[in-house]
Amino acid sequence: MVGPERNRLDRLQQTLRRRKIDGLLVSQPHNRRYLSGYTAPDHGIQETAGFLLVPASGRPTLLTDSRFTLQAEAEAPLFDIITTTRGLLKSLEKQCRTLDLKTLAFESDYFLHAAYLRLEKMAKSRGLVLKAESGMVEKMRAIKDERELELLRRSTALNEKVFQSVYQTIEPGMSEREIALALELTMREMGAEGPSFDTIVAFGTNAARPHAVPTDRVLQPGELVLMDMGLIHNGYCSDMTRTFVAGKPDQTFIDRHRAVRGAMLAGINAIRPGITGAEVDRAARQVLTEAGYGTAFGHGLGHGVGIAVHEDPRLSPRGTKQLQAGMVVTVEPGLYLADWGGIRLENMVIVTEEGAEVINRDTTCLDL
Amino acid sequence: MVGPERNRLDRLQQTLRRRKIDGLLVSQPHNRRYLSGYTAPDHGIQETAGFLLVPASGRPTLLTDSRFTLQAEAEAPLFDIITTTRGLLKSLEKQCRTLDLKTLAFESDYFLHAAYLRLEKMAKSRGLVLKAESGMVEKMRAIKDERELELLRRSTALNEKVFQSVYQTIEPGMSEREIALALELTMREMGAEGPSFDTIVAFGTNAARPHAVPTDRVLQPGELVLMDMGLIHNGYCSDMTRTFVAGKPDQTFIDRHRAVRGAMLAGINAIRPGITGAEVDRAARQVLTEAGYGTAFGHGLGHGVGIAVHEDPRLSPRGTKQLQAGMVVTVEPGLYLADWGGIRLENMVIVTEEGAEVINRDTTCLDL
């Protein structure tokens, strides 16, 4: 079986040749996985599971230590695996010499300053020119191929199955933590690798914090419940938000829920190739502003999703880049009122040649 | 109640004055928590929950964004909380001006190169001298006070309780993932904040990978089981490894298990103030080498544990620093044979004035 990595490497190497860079050192774990198939995560940036060295031509190398050699060999057949014994930098230096590199780019957005100082010293001693790069692989990752779209659909379908299963059990007397734990458990039981971010479950006024952390607060009859959840399945993330009421919603909730739903639909309708993230954000924001909630929507409209749960592109007032077919973004408008609570709704959307395809199928409480 | 943070800040400020540094920018999340009490974690280094700015004299500042303001105010009473609206760097610049800093140190080991480029630009425009620092707070953290030792004992006791509870349920037919999930669930149910690292459960040949990731492999009668697990409890980590057999161990397993146990004991016996990490590593490694498994032990002997599960000091062939009383380290020798499997045993040890105090009490399968 030929994986998608061959094609990705070819394209990256073309970019390197065009930009006259002899090699790219890949340290960002999602980029590493995307290009190689090697799935080991970093345990924080200070404990890397390895680097890729992708030369402008020829076979790339995966540098790691003995803890990961077998996994790397099994998962990254397109790479020569080098097991370092005296540190990654020593092995990198040797490999740069073997490949006779004159210029080496590194990922400035995921490279520690201390590691840079060591790399710089090595480079100086060898006459190697360093280039701080930003977003080279991230830009590729933003456009998904058919296989990736299918994996994102499956991740979303599983996420919805988990949501619906737990949703049916929710009743007054349960705590935010209890529901969050039930969601994360059900994710695992249903086959997910784990949550794609810290699950948010917030009741009533707690939902006025966009990034609420679940507490021991107990659900009261008639209170609103905001749930923002996602999981990782076959390496791909999902992300969905629903807000509903434990019992019968009052007219205020219904009106505000409709305003947020209207904003979500306006955002989705605006999505098409060529539009900027800021323009999509504005289309959704406009609906909330007209409903009188412009200042109650304090965050950007959405973000790309793929191997990482937050990636390019960004849909926000500062999103100057144009959307392209194959991108996958969340659309998640919200309104937050400190004395009352918050409502956020979030679906994932594929940018298509024609416009937008909504990945989500769940319609829980979208009928108010 | 006076927390330990006052004393820690005092000592750090003394160091800054002695080294003629006007302020330290603290970005490393464990250092941030250690000095301030503020517990918010980073969601990866690219999504920080804030920075501390500790001046050589006077009141320190915690810079964060609106998501974390309330939490910071509640948890870090010794700090002025500044909520940034236009980015942390802008707020930092303003605060450096307010405090009239001439030199600013930053944590080179936990500061992205891309962020450094922005910081450098700001510093140049203000005539501020930057100093790349390494390990200033980590060095303090390596020596635990009595309260911290007690928290580490409690974390270990809870970890052992979880281990023993799940150990009793293990039988052929269960998968690695199933057991790992049961461990992590039991941790949460028994009151832990969560695992301190990705739980390792590996059967048979899978255990030949020191950092095995749990799979769907099903346990067969007579197979060996390696479990490496830890949890976070009141902010402090535990870390323990046991290897046993599902059924009756054969003589090969017993012999190899004894060799690893002998290495662990030799390591623990060597521990005392003044010895280097390399010397402790050598004492343990020698036992495995003499038993014919020198090349089968490919990693270092251990590492410090505290707020972080991996911290200073390191016990490895490259550990040149001397141990000091109050340090807490793991001792975890292992042997790994690709065609057979692996055995690792790990306890946590306090370096005392007299030598070593083993924190662990669990003796599961240490009687072979």
Interface residues (C-beta under 8 A of the other chain):
Chain A: A40 P41 H43 G44 I45 Q46 E47 S66 R67 F68 L70 Q71 F106 S108 D109 Y110 F111 L112 H113 A114 A115 Y116 L117 A132 S134 L181 L185 R188 E189 F197 D198 R209 P210 H211 G298 H310
Chain B: H43 G44 I45 Q46 E47 S66 R67 L70 F106 S108 D109 Y110 F111 L112 H113 A114 A115 Y116 L117 A132 S134 L181 L185 R188 F197 D198 A208 R209 P210 H211 V213 G298 H299 H310 A338
